[in-house]
Amino acid sequence: MIFDPWPKETKEDLFDFDEELNTIIKALRDPSVRLIIIKGLRRTGKSSILR
């Protein structure tokens, strides 16, 4: 469901976040990255990406 007010649980529920998700996964696997910050406007999918 795209317009659910709660954070999404599965990758299939995310809409057009492939690039952001791949960037975060790449940063998590890189041992030189010590801090990842997810920021943005309200209700833009930050919690869903984090999950």
N, C-alpha and C positions, 0 to 999 in steps of 0.2 A: 504494500500500500504506500503510495508516494506521499500523500497528504496527511499522514498520521502525525499527531503532535508530539509523540514520544520518540526518543532516539531509536534508530534502526538497529536491528540485531544481526542481520546477515548482509553479506556483500551484495547479494542480488537485490536487496531493498534500496541500496544506495543508488542514486541517479547521477550519472556524470561526474563521479569522483575517482575515476580510475587513475588519473595522473597524480592526484594528491595522495591516494592510498599507496601507490607504488613508490612515491618519494619518501613517505614515512617508513615503509618497510625497508627500503634501501638504507635509510639513516639508522634504523634499528640494528641492521646487520653490520654496519660500519663501526669498528671498535674505536675509531678516532672521534666519533660523535658522542659528546657527553651530555648534551641537553637538546631536547626537541620541544619547541613551543608551538602550540596550535592556537592561533588567534584569528579573530574575525568578528563580523557583526553578529548581532543576536539572530538566532534561528537560521543559521546558514549551514548547519550540519557538523559542528565541531564535536559534539558529544557522540554523534554517530560514527565519525571517523575514528575517534578515540576507542570506541568499543570494537 
